[in-house]
Amino acid sequence: MLPLGPQYHRQGVNMNADLCFGFPKSKWLELSQRLDGTDESAWAEAIDVFKRRLTERFFNSIDALVAADTKLDASGSDSANSGRCIPGFVIVALCCLVIEALQGFRAASNTVANPKGPCTFPSGPCIRPATGTNQQFIEFLHRPAFGTAFHGMIGRKFVNGIRNGILHEAETRKWVIWREEPVGKIAAQEEDGYALNRTLFYAAIKSEFESYLQELHDPGQKDLRERFKEKMGDLCGET
């Protein structure tokens, strides 16, 4: 095995930890050195490692929760001890984590370095554009698989009402999460709030995941591949 670079010998880094089942970080460091040339077999292996990682950590868990849903409208006891599983919040929370992961691999967080001059907002662009993970999240919700479901203010409403609400307070803010409604729509206005069709939402995320993998297989996607290598390197250097 090739020697590890000094950046991977930091105190506390466990190089035996797996990126995916049976594939340790130390093995990735060897593989990553084959990604700078024209070795497409190395890229195929690297993409598969990433696919397995997200599948094992997120998609398989979401699928298990979907299968475990006892569905409140099904027949059976309504006893508090009936062993019901109502996983809507957990499914959507995991979906949000997948979005964070995928968008982080697609693009770095926006940063603004000492903007100068008067701000032209609202007649022109603001010199201090939105930064951080909230804006990244919204950018992902505008990807093709979601259509126009989160255009306008609804994307920001989703971030505040579901993504931040569930992850920070274990509740939604003026949002309801349903299995099969709104019919044919990922999201729609519902009285004074909004409704999310978690099934279609999850399907869109899986579609974007597959699209990302396909893009990575394209040697012409040089910037996307560079970002991929950077993020995978970060995973191997985490403490």
C-alpha positions in Angstrom: 0.0 0.0 0.0 1.2 3.5 -0.8 2.3 5.6 2.2 -0.2 8.1 3.6 0.3 11.8 3.2 1.1 13.9 6.3 -2.4 15.4 6.2 -3.8 12.0 7.2 -1.5 11.4 10.2 -3.3 13.9 12.4 -3.9 12.8 16.0 -7.3 11.2 16.4 -7.9 10.2 12.7 -9.0 6.5 12.5 -7.8 5.3 9.1 -9.4 1.9 9.7 -12.9 3.4 9.9 -15.0 2.4 6.9 -16.2 4.8 4.2 -18.7 2.1 3.3 -18.9 -1.5 4.6 -15.6 -3.3 4.1 -13.9 -0.3 2.5 -11.6 1.5 5.0 -10.4 5.1 4.7 -6.9 3.9 4.2 -7.9 2.0 1.1 -9.5 5.2 -0.3 -6.2 7.1 0.0 -4.6 4.5 -2.2 -7.5 4.7 -4.7 -7.6 8.5 -4.7 -4.1 8.6 -6.2 -5.4 7.0 -9.3 -8.1 9.6 -9.9 -5.8 12.3 -11.3 -5.2 10.7 -14.6 -7.3 8.9 -17.2 -8.0 5.7 -15.2 -11.8 5.5 -15.6 -11.8 2.1 -13.8 -10.6 4.0 -10.7 -13.4 6.5 -11.0 -15.9 3.8 -11.4 -14.7 2.2 -8.1 -14.6 5.6 -6.4 -18.2 6.4 -7.4 -19.3 3.0 -6.3 -17.8 3.6 -2.8 -19.7 6.9 -2.6 -22.9 5.2 -3.8 -22.6 2.4 -1.2 -21.8 4.9 1.5 -25.0 6.9 1.0 -27.1 3.8 0.4 -25.9 2.1 3.5 -26.2 5.1 5.8 -29.3 6.8 4.4 -31.3 5.2 1.6 -31.5 1.7 3.2 -32.6 3.3 6.5 -35.3 5.4 4.8 -36.6 2.4 2.9 -36.7 0.4 6.1 -38.8 3.1 7.7 -41.1 3.3 4.8 -41.7 -0.5 5.0 -42.2 -0.2 8.8 -44.9 2.5 8.5 -48.0 1.1 10.2 -50.3 3.6 8.5 -52.8 5.2 10.8 -55.6 4.5 8.4 -55.0 0.7 8.6 -57.1 -1.6 10.7 -55.9 -2.5 14.2 -55.9 -1.4 17.8 -55.5 2.3 18.6 -53.9 1.5 21.9 -50.8 3.5 22.8 -49.0 0.2 23.3 -49.9 -1.2 19.9 -46.4 -0.8 18.5 -47.3 1.7 15.8 -44.5 3.2 13.7 -45.3 6.7 12.4 -42.0 7.6 10.6 -42.8 10.7 8.6 -40.7 13.1 10.6 -37.7 10.7 10.7 -38.0 9.9 7.0 -38.0 13.6 6.1 -35.2 14.3 8.6 -33.0 11.7 6.9 -34.0 13.1 3.5 -32.8 16.5 4.6 -29.4 15.0 5.7 -29.1 13.4 2.2 -29.7 16.8 0.6 -27.0 18.3 2.9 -24.6 15.6 1.8 -25.3 15.8 -1.9 -25.3 19.6 -2.2 -22.1 19.7 -0.2 -20.5 17.4 -2.8 -21.9 19.6 -5.6 -20.8 23.0 -4.3 -18.9 24.7 -1.5 -20.7 27.1 0.8 -20.9 30.6 -0.5 -18.6 33.1 1.1 -18.5 36.9 0.8 -15.1 38.6 1.5 -15.3 42.2 2.6 -17.9 43.5 0.1 -17.3 47.2 -0.9 -19.5 49.9 -2.1 -23.2 50.8 -1.5 -25.7 48.0 -1.6 -28.1 48.3 -4.6 -30.8 46.2 -3.1 -33.8 46.3 -3.6 -33.3 48.0 -7.0 -30.4 45.7 -7.8 -28.5 42.7 -6.4 -27.6 42.7 -2.8 -23.8 42.9 -2.2 -24.2 40.5 0.7 -25.8 37.4 -0.9 -27.2 34.7 1.3 -24.5 32.4 2.6 -24.2 29.1 4.5 -26.1 25.9 4.4 -29.6 27.4 4.2 -28.9 28.8 0.8 -27.2 25.6 -0.4 -30.2 23.7 0.7 -32.5 25.9 -1.3 -30.3 25.6 -4.4 -30.7 21.8 -4.2 -34.5 22.1 -4.0 -34.3 24.0 -7.3 -32.7 21.0 -9.1 -34.6 19.4 -12.0 -36.1 16.4 -10.2 -38.2 18.8 -8.0 -39.6 20.7 -10.9 -41.1 24.0 -9.7 -42.3 22.6 -6.3 -39.9 24.9 -4.3 -39.7 27.9 -6.6 -40.4 31.4 -5.1 -40.7 31.6 -1.4 -41.7 28.0 -0.8 -38.1 26.8 -0.8 -37.2 29.1 2.0 -40.5 28.2 3.8 -39.4 24.6 3.6 -36.0 25.3 5.0 -37.4 27.1 7.9 -40.5 25.0 8.5 -39.3 21.5 7.9 -35.5 21.3 7.6 -34.7 23.6 10.5 -37.9 22.8 12.4 -37.4 19.0 12.5 -33.7 19.0 12.9 -33.6 21.7 15.7 -36.9 21.4 17.4 -38.3 18.0 16.4 -41.4 19.7 14.9 -42.6 21.4 11.8 -43.6 25.0 11.5 -46.8 25.4 9.5 -46.1 22.3 7.4 -47.7 18.9 7.4 -46.0 15.7 6.1 -48.2 13.2 4.3 -47.5 9.9 2.6 -49.6 10.4 -0.6 -50.8 14.0 -0.6 -50.9 16.5 -2.1 -51.8 14.1 -5.0 -49.3 14.5 -7.8 -47.4 17.3 -6.1 -44.3 17.3 -4.0 -45.5 20.4 -2.1 -48.5 22.6 -2.1 -50.2 25.3 0.0 -52.5 24.0 2.6 -54.8 26.5 4.4 -52.4 28.9 6.2 -49.4 26.6 5.7 -48.0 23.9 3.4 -48.2 20.2 2.8 -45.3 17.9 1.8 -45.8 14.6 -0.1 -43.0 12.7 1.5 -43.2 9.9 -1.0 -42.7 12.2 -4.1 -40.1 14.2 -2.1 -38.0 11.1 -1.4 -38.4 9.9 -5.1 -37.0 13.3 -6.3 -34.0 13.0 -4.0 -33.3 9.5 -5.2 -33.5 10.8 -8.8 -31.0 13.6 -8.0 -28.7 11.1 -6.4 -28.7 8.9 -9.6 -28.2 12.1 -11.7 -25.2 13.0 -9.6 -23.6 9.6 -10.0 -24.1 9.7 -13.8 -22.5 13.1 -13.9 -19.5 11.8 -12.0 -19.0 9.1 -14.6 -18.5 11.8 -17.3 -14.8 12.6 -17.6 -15.8 16.1 -18.9 -17.2 17.0 -15.5 -13.8 18.2 -14.3 -15.1 20.7 -11.6 -17.6 18.2 -10.2 -14.9 15.6 -10.0 -12.5 17.9 -8.3 -15.2 18.8 -5.7 -15.9 15.1 -5.2 -12.2 14.3 -4.5 -12.0 17.3 -2.1 -15.1 16.1 -0.1 -14.0 12.5 0.0 -10.6 13.7 1.2 -12.4 15.6 4.0 -14.2 12.5 5.0 -10.9 10.7 5.3 -9.3 13.5 7.4 -12.2 13.9 9.8 -11.5 13.4 13.5 
